[in-house]
Amino acid sequence: MRSWMNEPLKAHTTFQIGGPAEELAAPESEEELLALLARGPALVLGAGSNLLVGDAGVKGLTVLLGEAFSRVETEGDCVFAQAGARLGQVAGLAMRAGLSGLEFAAGIPGSVGGAVAMNAGAYGGQISDVLEEARVAMAGKIAILSREDMEFGYRTSLPLREGLVVAGARFRLQRDDPAAIAARMAEFARRRREKQPLSQPSAGSVFKRPEGHFAGALIEGAGLKGLRVGGAQVSEKHAGFIVNTGGATARDVLALVERIRARVREEYGVELELEIRVVADGEERA
């Protein structure tokens, strides 16, 4: 297990924002992960997407499920992946094995653990469609939770609501021609390039989809594309994203979030709910 003191978390998040972790530890096995979690509350990171870390950083322990926790392998019609594996890596292995079902996930810039916990989705697919079981750290041991046990909802699950850590997952997929799978992945990638600000640091979609609406459409309709606070800006390519134009702070992003919420509330009477996780002063905030 590797560990660092006062490690800048902006180096470990896709937003490239965040102060230092007082202690950052990277376990290489489930046993090491459980030992770290037994020490008390910890922020757990994978790819660092869907996350805004405060400028003051995180006190205490931060656990990084990275390259040493990223094993991926096929098991018949299933793919097993540890929590630190990137979704693109898992989808690519499935494609080469002729296993379909994870095409939607290929371009999501997250890791398996976070994607399972938040039931990540795109282009009509979501993790709950293909998850067979998850390995979850609970009460000092690894529990095997079925899809039903996970209590999935829109961008949520039992582990997310209870603050539990997903250590790995098994996905049940369908046999298909690898070339057909690759073609679908390529089409999704093309659509992402056209519509999303992939060339700028962001945390992905900032807000959840309000019932009966699309957050990006509401934000654009309120005339907020390009709105800027410090180094944080509503993307001019997709209003559902906030991008770091260079040197943005968490304070910039949060101020921009509140301006967006206020304007959308005023214009449409819709309350936008954050999809990204915000961790400031060592505590998670809504």
C-alpha atoms as a printed R data frame, in Angstrom:
    type eleno elety resid chain resno       x       y       z
1   ATOM     1    CA   MET     A     1   0.000   0.000   0.000
2   ATOM     2    CA   ARG     A     2   1.277   3.445  -0.919
3   ATOM     3    CA   SER     A     3   0.517   6.609   1.016
4   ATOM     4    CA   TRP     A     4   1.183  10.337   0.743
5   ATOM     5    CA   MET     A     5   0.837  13.274   3.132
6   ATOM     6    CA   ASN     A     6  -0.661  16.614   2.058
7   ATOM     7    CA   GLU     A     7  -1.226  15.368  -1.496
8   ATOM     8    CA   PRO     A     8  -2.997  17.962  -3.735
9   ATOM     9    CA   LEU     A     9  -6.341  16.453  -4.700
10  ATOM    10    CA   LYS     A    10  -6.615  18.600  -7.819
11  ATOM    11    CA   ALA     A    11  -4.151  16.069  -9.275
12  ATOM    12    CA   HIS     A    12  -6.685  13.290  -8.643
13  ATOM    13    CA   THR     A    13  -9.953  14.870  -9.850
14  ATOM    14    CA   THR     A    14 -11.223  15.484 -13.371
15  ATOM    15    CA   PHE     A    15 -12.171  19.055 -12.360
16  ATOM    16    CA   GLN     A    16  -8.492  19.675 -11.486
17  ATOM    17    CA   ILE     A    17  -9.726  21.495  -8.383
18  ATOM    18    CA   GLY     A    18  -9.162  20.712  -4.727
19  ATOM    19    CA   GLY     A    19  -6.869  21.348  -1.808
20  ATOM    20    CA   PRO     A    20  -4.607  18.766  -0.169
21  ATOM    21    CA   ALA     A    21  -5.550  15.457   1.409
22  ATOM    22    CA   GLU     A    22  -4.053  15.320   4.879
23  ATOM    23    CA   GLU     A    23  -3.310  11.645   4.194
24  ATOM    24    CA   LEU     A    24  -3.894   9.798   0.930
25  ATOM    25    CA   ALA     A    25  -3.595   5.985   0.887
26  ATOM    26    CA   ALA     A    26  -3.900   3.607  -2.070
27  ATOM    27    CA   PRO     A    27  -4.789   0.030  -1.053
28  ATOM    28    CA   GLU     A    28  -3.839  -2.882  -3.293
29  ATOM    29    CA   SER     A    29  -6.308  -5.458  -1.947
30  ATOM    30    CA   GLU     A    30  -9.707  -5.701  -0.313
31  ATOM    31    CA   GLU     A    31  -7.988  -6.555   2.970
32  ATOM    32    CA   GLU     A    32  -6.001  -3.324   2.860
33  ATOM    33    CA   LEU     A    33  -9.153  -1.387   1.925
34  ATOM    34    CA   LEU     A    34 -11.042  -2.817   4.915
35  ATOM    35    CA   ALA     A    35  -8.146  -2.005   7.228
36  ATOM    36    CA   LEU     A    36  -8.165   1.614   6.067
37  ATOM    37    CA   LEU     A    37 -11.934   1.945   6.424
38  ATOM    38    CA   ALA     A    38 -11.720   0.492   9.938
39  ATOM    39    CA   ARG     A    39  -9.774   3.599  10.955
40  ATOM    40    CA   GLY     A    40 -12.877   5.753  10.635
41  ATOM    41    CA   PRO     A    41 -14.574   8.022   8.100
42  ATOM    42    CA   ALA     A    42 -12.693   8.493   4.845
43  ATOM    43    CA   LEU     A    43 -13.216  10.118   1.479
44  ATOM    44    CA   VAL     A    44 -12.917   7.413  -1.175
45  ATOM    45    CA   LEU     A    45 -11.738   8.364  -4.673
46  ATOM    46    CA   GLY     A    46 -11.635   6.450  -7.921
47  ATOM    47    CA   ALA     A    47 -11.178   8.413 -11.130
48  ATOM    48    CA   GLY     A    48 -12.143  11.615  -9.313
49  ATOM    49    CA   SER     A    49 -14.986  12.449 -11.683
50  ATOM    50    CA   ASN     A    50 -18.394  13.702 -10.502
51  ATOM    51    CA   LEU     A    51 -16.586  15.336  -7.570
52  ATOM    52    CA   LEU     A    52 -15.725  18.832  -6.342
53  ATOM    53    CA   VAL     A    53 -13.188  18.978  -3.510
54  ATOM    54    CA   GLY     A    54 -13.035  22.138  -1.431
55  ATOM    55    CA   ASP     A    55 -10.109  24.527  -1.620
56  ATOM    56    CA   ALA     A    56  -9.055  23.753   1.960
57  ATOM    57    CA   GLY     A    57  -8.713  20.082   1.086
58  ATOM    58    CA   VAL     A    58  -9.740  17.089   3.170
59  ATOM    59    CA   LYS     A    59  -8.776  16.432   6.754
60  ATOM    60    CA   GLY     A    60  -8.011  12.909   7.914
61  ATOM    61    CA   LEU     A    61  -7.884   9.988   5.512
62  ATOM    62    CA   THR     A    62  -8.583   9.876   1.776
63  ATOM    63    CA   VAL     A    63  -8.532   6.456   0.089
64  ATOM    64    CA   LEU     A    64  -7.548   6.229  -3.565
65  ATOM    65    CA   LEU     A    65  -8.765   3.175  -5.475
66  ATOM    66    CA   GLY     A    66  -6.445   3.526  -8.431
67  ATOM    67    CA   GLU     A    67  -4.308   1.448 -10.750
68  ATOM    68    CA   ALA     A    68  -3.442  -1.120  -8.080
69  ATOM    69    CA   PHE     A    69  -7.177  -1.729  -7.587
70  ATOM    70    CA   SER     A    70  -8.193  -1.990 -11.243
71  ATOM    71    CA   ARG     A    71  -8.199  -5.678 -12.217
72  ATOM    72    CA   VAL     A    72 -10.696  -6.545 -14.978
73  ATOM    73    CA   GLU     A    73 -11.429 -10.008 -16.352
74  ATOM    74    CA   THR     A    74 -14.097 -11.879 -18.276
75  ATOM    75    CA   GLU     A    75 -16.005 -14.757 -16.694
76  ATOM    76    CA   GLY     A    76 -18.137 -16.438 -19.368
77  ATOM    77    CA   ASP     A    77 -20.879 -13.959 -20.238
78  ATOM    78    CA   CYS     A    78 -19.816 -11.688 -17.377
79  ATOM    79    CA   VAL     A    79 -17.103  -9.124 -16.768
80  ATOM    80    CA   PHE     A    80 -15.696  -8.636 -13.277
81  ATOM    81    CA   ALA     A    81 -13.971  -5.366 -12.411
82  ATOM    82    CA   GLN     A    82 -12.412  -3.937  -9.287
83  ATOM    83    CA   ALA     A    83 -13.620  -0.539  -8.147
84  ATOM    84    CA   GLY     A    84 -10.614   1.387  -9.443
85  ATOM    85    CA   ALA     A    85 -10.961   0.185 -13.038
86  ATOM    86    CA   ARG     A    86 -11.999   2.869 -15.505
87  ATOM    87    CA   LEU     A    87 -15.331   2.358 -17.252
88  ATOM    88    CA   GLY     A    88 -13.687   2.752 -20.651
89  ATOM    89    CA   GLN     A    89 -11.252  -0.040 -19.798
90  ATOM    90    CA   VAL     A    90 -14.118  -2.352 -18.758
91  ATOM    91    CA   ALA     A    91 -16.241  -1.541 -21.807
92  ATOM    92    CA   GLY     A    92 -13.247  -2.096 -24.090
93  ATOM    93    CA   LEU     A    93 -12.519  -5.535 -22.645
94  ATOM    94    CA   ALA     A    94 -16.183  -6.476 -22.970
95  ATOM    95    CA   MET     A    95 -16.206  -5.369 -26.615
96  ATOM    96    CA   ARG     A    96 -13.115  -7.427 -27.466
97  ATOM    97    CA   ALA     A    97 -14.721 -10.453 -25.777
98  ATOM    98    CA   GLY     A    98 -17.902 -10.021 -27.824
99  ATOM    99    CA   LEU     A    99 -19.991  -9.002 -24.795
100 ATOM   100    CA   SER     A   100 -22.590  -6.277 -25.253
101 ATOM   101    CA   GLY     A   101 -24.298  -4.066 -22.678
102 ATOM   102    CA   LEU     A   102 -21.625  -1.645 -21.524
103 ATOM   103    CA   GLU     A   103 -21.353   0.404 -24.708
104 ATOM   104    CA   PHE     A   104 -23.099   3.351 -23.011
105 ATOM   105    CA   ALA     A   105 -20.377   3.439 -20.346
106 ATOM   106    CA   ALA     A   106 -17.358   3.582 -22.659
107 ATOM   107    CA   GLY     A   107 -17.089   7.371 -22.620
108 ATOM   108    CA   ILE     A   108 -18.072   8.040 -19.009
109 ATOM   109    CA   PRO     A   109 -14.883   9.358 -17.345
110 ATOM   110    CA   GLY     A   110 -15.343   7.478 -14.102
111 ATOM   111    CA   SER     A   111 -14.319   4.334 -12.284
112 ATOM   112    CA   VAL     A   112 -16.380   1.235 -11.580
113 ATOM   113    CA   GLY     A   113 -16.846   1.913  -7.873
114 ATOM   114    CA   GLY     A   114 -18.280   5.375  -8.309
115 ATOM   115    CA   ALA     A   115 -20.330   4.391 -11.349
116 ATOM   116    CA   VAL     A   116 -21.970   1.504  -9.505
117 ATOM   117    CA   ALA     A   117 -22.645   3.594  -6.397
118 ATOM   118    CA   MET     A   118 -24.330   6.385  -8.353
119 ATOM   119    CA   ASN     A   119 -25.938   4.117 -10.986
120 ATOM   120    CA   ALA     A   120 -24.194   6.048 -13.743
121 ATOM   121    CA   GLY     A   121 -25.842   6.112 -17.128
122 ATOM   122    CA   ALA     A   122 -25.870   7.616 -20.596
123 ATOM   123    CA   TYR     A   123 -27.598   7.172 -23.954
124 ATOM   124    CA   GLY     A   124 -30.466   5.123 -22.570
125 ATOM   125    CA   GLY     A   125 -28.327   2.712 -20.533
126 ATOM   126    CA   GLN     A   126 -27.389   2.600 -16.865
127 ATOM   127    CA   ILE     A   127 -25.339   0.421 -14.550
128 ATOM   128    CA   SER     A   128 -28.401  -1.185 -12.960
129 ATOM   129    CA   ASP     A   129 -29.317  -2.655 -16.371
130 ATOM   130    CA   VAL     A   130 -26.236  -4.870 -16.402
131 ATOM   131    CA   LEU     A   131 -25.024  -5.271 -12.825
132 ATOM   132    CA   GLU     A   132 -25.316  -8.825 -11.499
133 ATOM   133    CA   GLU     A   133 -23.695  -8.273  -8.114
134 ATOM   134    CA   ALA     A   134 -21.424  -5.864  -6.280
135 ATOM   135    CA   ARG     A   135 -18.758  -6.366  -3.657
136 ATOM   136    CA   VAL     A   136 -19.421  -3.779  -0.942
137 ATOM   137    CA   ALA     A   137 -17.468  -2.980   2.227
138 ATOM   138    CA   MET     A   138 -19.995  -3.273   5.056
139 ATOM   139    CA   ALA     A   139 -19.502  -3.715   8.804
140 ATOM   140    CA   GLY     A   140 -15.826  -4.560   8.466
141 ATOM   141    CA   LYS     A   141 -16.168  -7.168   5.731
142 ATOM   142    CA   ILE     A   142 -16.945  -7.532   2.043
143 ATOM   143    CA   ALA     A   143 -20.603  -8.295   1.391
144 ATOM   144    CA   ILE     A   144 -21.965  -9.572  -1.935
145 ATOM   145    CA   LEU     A   145 -25.038  -7.557  -2.911
146 ATOM   146    CA   SER     A   146 -27.326  -8.575  -5.765
147 ATOM   147    CA   ARG     A   147 -28.881  -6.059  -8.124
148 ATOM   148    CA   GLU     A   148 -32.013  -6.130  -5.970
149 ATOM   149    CA   ASP     A   149 -29.972  -5.662  -2.779
150 ATOM   150    CA   MET     A   150 -28.395  -2.541  -4.279
151 ATOM   151    CA   GLU     A   151 -31.772  -0.715  -4.285
152 ATOM   152    CA   PHE     A   152 -30.910   1.287  -7.376
153 ATOM   153    CA   GLY     A   153 -32.665   4.512  -8.280
154 ATOM   154    CA   TYR     A   154 -31.916   7.411 -10.594
155 ATOM   155    CA   ARG     A   155 -28.252   8.232  -9.911
156 ATOM   156    CA   THR     A   156 -28.371   6.514  -6.537
157 ATOM   157    CA   SER     A   157 -28.071   3.173  -4.750
158 ATOM   158    CA   LEU     A   158 -27.951   1.726  -1.252
159 ATOM   159    CA   PRO     A   159 -24.145   2.190  -0.981
160 ATOM   160    CA   LEU     A   160 -24.388   5.837  -2.029
161 ATOM   161    CA   ARG     A   161 -27.182   6.582   0.425
162 ATOM   162    CA   GLU     A   162 -25.494   4.708   3.291
163 ATOM   163    CA   GLY     A   163 -21.942   5.896   2.632
164 ATOM   164    CA   LEU     A   164 -20.682   2.386   1.819
165 ATOM   165    CA   VAL     A   165 -17.731   1.629  -0.457
166 ATOM   166    CA   VAL     A   166 -18.098  -0.479  -3.603
167 ATOM   167    CA   ALA     A   167 -14.982  -2.658  -3.974
168 ATOM   168    CA   GLY     A   168 -15.870  -4.413  -7.229
169 ATOM   169    CA   ALA     A   169 -18.707  -5.487  -9.501
170 ATOM   170    CA   ARG     A   170 -19.767  -8.248 -11.849
171 ATOM   171    CA   PHE     A   171 -21.711  -7.314 -14.970
172 ATOM   172    CA   ARG     A   172 -23.841  -9.832 -16.883
173 ATOM   173    CA   LEU     A   173 -23.740  -9.066 -20.598
174 ATOM   174    CA   GLN     A   174 -25.022 -10.434 -23.905
175 ATOM   175    CA   ARG     A   175 -23.069 -12.101 -26.698
176 ATOM   176    CA   ASP     A   176 -22.725 -10.034 -29.869
177 ATOM   177    CA   ASP     A   177 -20.342  -9.398 -32.754
178 ATOM   178    CA   PRO     A   178 -17.364  -7.338 -31.537
179 ATOM   179    CA   ALA     A   179 -17.510  -5.207 -34.674
180 ATOM   180    CA   ALA     A   180 -21.158  -4.311 -33.990
181 ATOM   181    CA   ILE     A   181 -20.330  -3.456 -30.378
182 ATOM   182    CA   ALA     A   182 -17.383  -1.307 -31.501
183 ATOM   183    CA   ALA     A   183 -19.620   0.526 -33.989
184 ATOM   184    CA   ARG     A   184 -22.107   1.437 -31.251
185 ATOM   185    CA   MET     A   185 -19.296   2.616 -28.994
186 ATOM   186    CA   ALA     A   186 -17.882   4.737 -31.806
187 ATOM   187    CA   GLU     A   187 -21.273   6.344 -32.414
188 ATOM   188    CA   PHE     A   188 -21.659   7.226 -28.731
189 ATOM   189    CA   ALA     A   189 -18.114   8.652 -28.753
190 ATOM   190    CA   ARG     A   190 -18.941  10.789 -31.778
191 ATOM   191    CA   ARG     A   191 -22.044  12.167 -30.074
192 ATOM   192    CA   ARG     A   192 -20.031  12.976 -26.947
193 ATOM   193    CA   ARG     A   193 -17.379  14.846 -28.934
194 ATOM   194    CA   GLU     A   194 -20.044  16.901 -30.680
195 ATOM   195    CA   LYS     A   195 -22.030  17.869 -27.576
196 ATOM   196    CA   GLN     A   196 -19.754  17.780 -24.530
197 ATOM   197    CA   PRO     A   197 -16.750  19.947 -23.546
198 ATOM   198    CA   LEU     A   198 -14.303  17.051 -23.452
199 ATOM   199    CA   SER     A   199 -11.262  19.287 -23.993
200 ATOM   200    CA   GLN     A   200 -11.768  21.203 -20.720
201 ATOM   201    CA   PRO     A   201 -11.608  19.951 -17.116
202 ATOM   202    CA   SER     A   202 -15.039  19.312 -15.609
203 ATOM   203    CA   ALA     A   203 -16.802  16.947 -13.243
204 ATOM   204    CA   GLY     A   204 -19.387  15.857 -15.812
205 ATOM   205    CA   SER     A   205 -23.054  16.825 -15.595
206 ATOM   206    CA   VAL     A   206 -23.423  19.188 -12.648
207 ATOM   207    CA   PHE     A   207 -27.135  18.728 -11.983
208 ATOM   208    CA   LYS     A   208 -29.503  15.780 -11.959
209 ATOM   209    CA   ARG     A   209 -32.236  15.688 -14.592
210 ATOM   210    CA   PRO     A   210 -35.310  17.436 -13.124
211 ATOM   211    CA   GLU     A   211 -38.550  15.545 -13.639
212 ATOM   212    CA   GLY     A   212 -40.002  16.516 -17.003
213 ATOM   213    CA   HIS     A   213 -36.987  18.631 -17.974
214 ATOM   214    CA   PHE     A   214 -33.310  18.551 -18.947
215 ATOM   215    CA   ALA     A   215 -31.019  20.614 -16.749
216 ATOM   216    CA   GLY     A   216 -28.840  21.755 -19.636
217 ATOM   217    CA   ALA     A   217 -31.848  22.984 -21.623
218 ATOM   218    CA   LEU     A   218 -33.174  24.955 -18.645
219 ATOM   219    CA   ILE     A   219 -29.778  26.551 -18.031
220 ATOM   220    CA   GLU     A   220 -29.352  27.451 -21.690
221 ATOM   221    CA   GLY     A   221 -32.921  28.745 -21.871
222 ATOM   222    CA   ALA     A   222 -32.201  31.023 -18.933
223 ATOM   223    CA   GLY     A   223 -29.388  32.588 -20.968
224 ATOM   224    CA   LEU     A   224 -26.582  31.249 -18.812
225 ATOM   225    CA   LYS     A   225 -24.293  29.636 -21.379
226 ATOM   226    CA   GLY     A   226 -20.858  31.149 -20.935
227 ATOM   227    CA   LEU     A   227 -21.669  32.661 -17.518
228 ATOM   228    CA   ARG     A   228 -18.477  32.854 -15.523
229 ATOM   229    CA   VAL     A   229 -17.322  33.230 -11.932
230 ATOM   230    CA   GLY     A   230 -13.537  33.404 -11.646
231 ATOM   231    CA   GLY     A   231 -12.104  30.444 -13.543
232 ATOM   232    CA   ALA     A   232 -15.398  28.499 -13.542
233 ATOM   233    CA   GLN     A   233 -17.702  28.805 -16.544
234 ATOM   234    CA   VAL     A   234 -20.976  27.348 -17.774
235 ATOM   235    CA   SER     A   235 -19.801  25.474 -20.842
236 ATOM   236    CA   GLU     A   236 -20.550  27.191 -24.124
237 ATOM   237    CA   LYS     A   237 -20.839  23.745 -25.697
238 ATOM   238    CA   HIS     A   238 -23.232  22.122 -23.196
239 ATOM   239    CA   ALA     A   239 -24.901  24.194 -20.480
240 ATOM   240    CA   GLY     A   240 -25.218  21.185 -18.198
241 ATOM   241    CA   PHE     A   241 -21.450  21.291 -17.600
242 ATOM   242    CA   ILE     A   242 -19.308  23.693 -15.610
243 ATOM   243    CA   VAL     A   243 -15.737  23.799 -16.893
244 ATOM   244    CA   ASN     A   244 -12.469  24.885 -15.334
245 ATOM   245    CA   THR     A   245 -11.084  27.452 -17.759
246 ATOM   246    CA   GLY     A   246  -7.843  27.622 -15.777
247 ATOM   247    CA   GLY     A   247  -7.194  28.188 -12.106
248 ATOM   248    CA   ALA     A   248 -10.815  27.751 -11.023
249 ATOM   249    CA   THR     A   249 -11.401  27.259  -7.311
250 ATOM   250    CA   ALA     A   250 -14.130  25.290  -5.574
251 ATOM   251    CA   ARG     A   251 -15.447  28.621  -4.319
252 ATOM   252    CA   ASP     A   252 -15.792  29.797  -7.935
253 ATOM   253    CA   VAL     A   253 -17.734  26.669  -8.872
254 ATOM   254    CA   LEU     A   254 -20.073  26.833  -5.874
255 ATOM   255    CA   ALA     A   255 -20.806  30.516  -6.472
256 ATOM   256    CA   LEU     A   256 -21.620  29.732 -10.098
257 ATOM   257    CA   VAL     A   257 -23.830  26.816  -9.042
258 ATOM   258    CA   GLU     A   258 -25.875  29.113  -6.806
259 ATOM   259    CA   ARG     A   259 -26.278  31.698  -9.567
260 ATOM   260    CA   ILE     A   260 -27.485  28.989 -11.946
261 ATOM   261    CA   ARG     A   261 -29.933  27.598  -9.401
262 ATOM   262    CA   ALA     A   262 -31.331  31.036  -8.614
263 ATOM   263    CA   ARG     A   263 -31.840  31.977 -12.263
264 ATOM   264    CA   VAL     A   264 -33.466  28.667 -13.206
265 ATOM   265    CA   ARG     A   265 -35.713  28.859 -10.129
266 ATOM   266    CA   GLU     A   266 -36.730  32.396 -11.099
267 ATOM   267    CA   GLU     A   267 -37.296  31.622 -14.780
268 ATOM   268    CA   TYR     A   268 -38.913  28.185 -14.563
269 ATOM   269    CA   GLY     A   269 -39.796  27.475 -10.936
270 ATOM   270    CA   VAL     A   270 -37.569  24.392 -11.066
271 ATOM   271    CA   GLU     A   271 -35.169  23.510  -8.253
272 ATOM   272    CA   LEU     A   272 -31.945  22.049  -9.637
273 ATOM   273    CA   GLU     A   273 -30.374  19.289  -7.545
274 ATOM   274    CA   LEU     A   274 -26.638  18.632  -7.668
275 ATOM   275    CA   GLU     A   275 -25.435  15.446  -9.293
276 ATOM   276    CA   ILE     A   276 -21.778  16.103  -8.502
277 ATOM   277    CA   ARG     A   277 -20.561  15.355  -4.975
278 ATOM   278    CA   VAL     A   278 -19.171  18.289  -3.040
279 ATOM   279    CA   VAL     A   279 -16.656  17.583  -0.281
280 ATOM   280    CA   ALA     A   280 -15.559  20.650   1.654
281 ATOM   281    CA   ASP     A   281 -13.820  20.860   5.025
282 ATOM   282    CA   GLY     A   282 -13.779  17.074   5.072
283 ATOM   283    CA   GLU     A   283 -17.567  16.771   4.926
284 ATOM   284    CA   GLU     A   284 -19.916  16.071   2.034
285 ATOM   285    CA   ARG     A   285 -22.403  18.802   1.234
286 ATOM   286    CA   ALA     A   286 -25.629  18.897  -0.784
